[in-house]
Amino acid sequence: MTPIKDPRKNVYEAEVIDSSVIDEGVLKKVLRQAGRTLAKPALEAFEMMMDISTPPQVKVSMLAALTYLLMPVDLMPDFIPVAGFSDDLVALTAAISLWRNHMTPQIKNRARLKLDKWFPV
């Protein structure tokens, strides 16, 4: 994902992010370890990133938050019980709160359906 400079404007436009950037299988594996509490914002971020109506700058920040979640080494290593995923949860909720006006009911519903499928109640 390389930013493209538009010479007519003094802004950067992000390339389209497709599903190959974040492997849903890898995301599912990490979230099964983390549990339902972390899975909800992660799936909302993933669905927001994949939604065609989401602006590029929002997609890039969601990608950054999800990448932080998938990194094995971060501020609080994920292998530490309970606390290991706390920094990931903070990163995800912070990114989502920045762009909450782009969180549509359809995105939330798609995330909830995956959450219920992966973590049956």
C-alpha positions, 0 to 999 in steps of 0.5 A: 500500500503506497501513497500516491501523490496527486500533483494537482492537489497537495494531498495523498490518496491511498490505494484501495485496500483489498481483503488480501492485506489482512488475512481473515483466517489469521485475524480469526485465529488471533481473535479466538485467542483474545476472546469476544471482548477484543473481537468485537472492535477488531471485527468492526475495524475490519468491516469498516476497512473493507466497506466500499464507502469508507474513505481511504484515510479511515481505511489506512488507520483501521489497517494500522490498528489491525496490524498492531493487533496481529503483531506478535510483539507490541507494548504488552506481549499478547502471551501475557494472560488478560493484560496481553491484549489490553493495549490492542483493545485500546489501539482498536477502540481509539482508531474506531472512535476517531472515525465513529461517524463512518461506522454504519449500522450495516458495518456493525451488523456484518461485524456482529454476525461474524462475532456470533459465528466465531464466538457463539453465545 
